Amino acid sequence: MLRVAIIGGSGYTGLELLRILAGHPKVRVIAVTSRAYKDTPVSEVPCFRGFYEGLKFTEPADFKGIKADIAFSALPHSVSQEAVPGLLKAFGRVIDLSADFRLKDEAAYRTWYGEHKSPWLLKEAVYGLPELNREKIKKARLVANPGCYPTGAILALAPLLKRGLVRPDSIIIDSKSGVSGAGRKAALETSFVEVAGGFKAYKVGCHRHTPEIEQGLSSLTGGADGVKIVFTPHLIPISRGILTTAYAELKRHVSTDSLIGLYNEFYEGERFVRMLPEGRFPDVGNVRRSNYCDIGIYLDAGRKRVIAISAIDNLVKGASGTAVQNMNIMAGFKETLSLDGPPVAI
């Protein structure tokens, strides 16, 4: 039985980890930390009544006494980078769900986030998108779990960049996210009254996931062409889900059949990527509370443009589901353990 610790267990991603791992046949959560809920039994969280009996939230600083085989760090951005070196020393293997170790370039991190307190780990951290980096994840000591927007965008565009079918400087990405993507902390702009009935773009031209998407897509071009994108996120009044629509200019003529065939070939054997047939496109309602990414393709042959659309649940495939998928890979388990249930219909 794999002993697991969750550092930062009371945010949305931490709670989602607890939900997924509650049904994992080869995992036992032996510790979960939270300053806000210190000494509170996990079973008192309403959705976990009848689960995790005897397990309490503890102070994050107390992790040194925990005897776990692997740790999830679900701490906030900038906080995780201070904790991860100690977590690696204590547990040996860490999956970090913050943005702190996703960017390889320290200068890029400084530009978008500020100073990094553990920069020596940036090169070592493996970007944890299983569909692209499975072999590296198997051997990794530190896995940087992808962001939610980058997951949907990279999976939507990866086959096109890998085969060199689109101009790397022509990509426009439009993403729409549910409110849970902003985290659980109370804020006026994400309160129900402010969000309900609204629909807005935010952080236009300056969202911090931009360099992560560019880095992930550039890794597919063999380094010959650095990918530069235009990325605009939007907030929509639903609790969870991300719909991403990506536009790119084709380098040469292709048919719709060949494009769909390319995607099917690229994602062959990938349990959590579902390619839709011609004329059908993703809906976030069809991936709710699941680890699936649905993808649909439209070819505008006259304008030499391709439109790739993806849908994910931002808290599962966009965060905690992929984290558990990475854990399964690192532990040598079947990759789909505790993740292969169907989406929730309503």
Steps between C-alpha positions, in 0.01 A plus 500: 500500500643838394505748789403848382518844660304802375660831596231765473182296508219751550503684166308377197792296364577349840138403556481355149810291575331365811185419301689311228734317736216387727424229245857410404563129568877535546530827691459601862495870583687515830527878538330814374594850610308825526561807716134599476370160615781389731386220737165466320412141400485458122178304549335822624527651153140434387588316179739268686265376770568129535845534341846557643397412854780578745679738262530866603627809326837595646727802493703511174823559688456164676559295183848394612352236728292343223613163363365515145629362169391796289355845561262725311572867554175690450634819654450842338737640238821639657434308822564160346850592377612551859349172621596263218873462582403383849228275360749336264737438789222356716316289242730458200231564236270800464220599262459877515167647391609864513660695215832521683692233308330496159726750324852384422644848450564687825496834316156420355375407845634827639324696224160341556501409870793667678810364671529124541623369835602154374625563145739202501196271474356658184714297261441175688120526521319294236199666339221264599281471192484118470394490136828671405749419776404157634851348485659795680226498763572135582850586620434846642571613852307825455201533266359843418131440441372705203268794532136464400506737201828353367365145527201573277701714256800271463293185453288679238801613297770238563444282190508804271829632644663157520435438129596854401164569339444852632697821519628529859450878501138486384331347805213674677352334809166597650412322826196519725517375857266431787543700819674224698810570292551812711541290815299470818609819672215751532524794258242755385562443128427126528204520738166365378330839461790640300533196269142382448366627169838641401765401246831682473857485377772557758879544510489566127846469347668436836372174646773304678416178318620652170869401538402154624289437189778634276759283673285187470421557135857599411624170641308327220670686216846357566627839609516629144208738536407668826123520531348841573131519580225751560308375804182642648323337797137563591296441814158342455234446769540125550679327786745288299619424149719660232414527132797596284475607137836524323553645151809440286608560141589190301831474315355278230172357376351214699159335510268469798532122485879520515488741794266278699713202406808684624337568837376143534848369425671748734272415792466129428495312829451817705210409725421855603498673162180451302505612137158598368385414147469758225227756566491447877664727753573486874272614779629549856180335621619172347826485699375622837680343801706279269861472388404512132596755238264512203634645173327603179653634177370733232684570174445833324670394176425823316685709757763232571406498867431225748291540814569259786257493791549322832295457817629396841393518862747754638514335843549144372684474166611861556640431847441216747405228252820547304690509831359157591573379146861610553511326837379177340773524238771574758388211721477251213124459543247469221470858382122511513460386863234707678457718189317301234141556606269677255425871528202621701208566267333782696 
